[in-house]
Amino acid sequence: MSKLAKLVTNKPFVFTLYFGLSLFAVVKSVALNHIHDNYLIYKSGYINTIHQHTPFGQLRGPAHDVYHYGPVFALLMAPFALLPDGVGVILWVMFNAWVLYIAIKRLPLKENYYVIILLMCAHELMTSSSNVEINPLIGALIILSFIFIRDKKDFWAAFVIVLGTFIKLYGIVGLAFFFLSQNKPKFILSLLFWSVILFLLPMLISSPSYIIKTYHDWYGDLLAKNMYNIGPSLQDISAMGLIRNIFNYRQLSNLTVLIPGMLLFALWYLRVKLYNNIQYQLLLLASTLIFVIIFSSSSESPTYIIAFAGVAIWFMNLDRPFTGFEIGLLVFALIVTSLSPSDLFPKYVRVHYIIPYKLKALPCVLIWLKVIYETVMRKFEAKQSTIVQAR
């Protein structure tokens, strides 16, 4: 094994980078007495829920962001919101990193492969952690829904899908793994069960009428947010955003791009005989993680930890040896998607090209199209692949 291979699979080294970069980012903000507005916005959700005030539009920071989450998120934030802000924000960031670590660690890949995935995601995770975002948790819930269904734990798969959906709608893409379930009636009943439980649960700290009204308000908030996203904001880093900004085609409807995207995504389901092939399943997971971000007008730079986890899973799931084109796509993603928000990237290029033209999305769009091509054309061996670990 080469020295580079030993380094990228060295657990102490990778874990230090994976957790250390995020810890450094959040501790630095606390030390400078500059806790990110996002954490205060998240905390406000809990405070508004217990006092039964609408959480939407109540706290607006310098980035003009507001609360956009479902009522159950208030319960999730409660343990952190009750702590001093400096302690709460550090624990929140590390909790998100830890849950994503657990999800990636449980992937059906060889042990050293999951370590490389963590390494690939480390910098993108730091970008999300610098903004104390919830996206690592959402990405983890999507991955866990895949893992639980594969492990025939449909009850818990349904739980993480409903939880992710009730927090931030991205979680609903876990339903993409429905056809992997070996017990579909149980899975459907579990979805209904957890939908009722998680709908009712926030009422314990508020009231039924307040929670029902909050869901109604949340719907209106998301509609308004979508209209705001397609303007000159830091969001809409998506396939639609690329077209709108590169071609100055502001009137582009999301559905014009989303519907063809969904049709391409659905091509996975045509190769029924491969449903039990682990590599083919991992292709669906990678496609799902990337799809939910590149086809969302709400996508912003910190959201890309979800898509980049999909990129890393795609790359480690490829047949060996890698082609030059595949390596080129990964390097392109590491530079433009992962490094472009950082000081390691030329500021002039970032300010004048990456941000205004939403180019952070471009590598992930290209990789997703490559995933779709593999979905249709790639040949999968009937025997167990050497890159996966059966469970």
GIKAMO-V30297 format. One record per run of one state. SS is the DSSP state (A for helix, B for strand, O for the rest). FROM is the first residue (numbers start at 0). TO is the last residue. If there is no record, write none. Layout:
# GIKAMO-V30297
SS:FROM:TO  SS:FROM:TO
This chain:
# GIKAMO-V30297
O:0:1  A:2:7  O:8:9  A:10:30  O:31:35  A:36:50  O:51:70  A:71:80  O:81:83  A:84:104  O:105:107  B:108:108  O:109:109  A:110:129  O:130:133  A:134:149  O:150:152  A:153:166  O:167:167  A:168:179  O:180:182  A:183:204  O:205:206  A:207:228  O:229:237  A:238:245  O:246:252  A:253:269  O:270:270  A:271:273  O:274:276  A:277:293  O:294:299  A:300:315  O:316:322  A:323:338  O:339:345  A:346:353  O:354:357  A:358:376  O:377:386  B:387:387  O:388:390
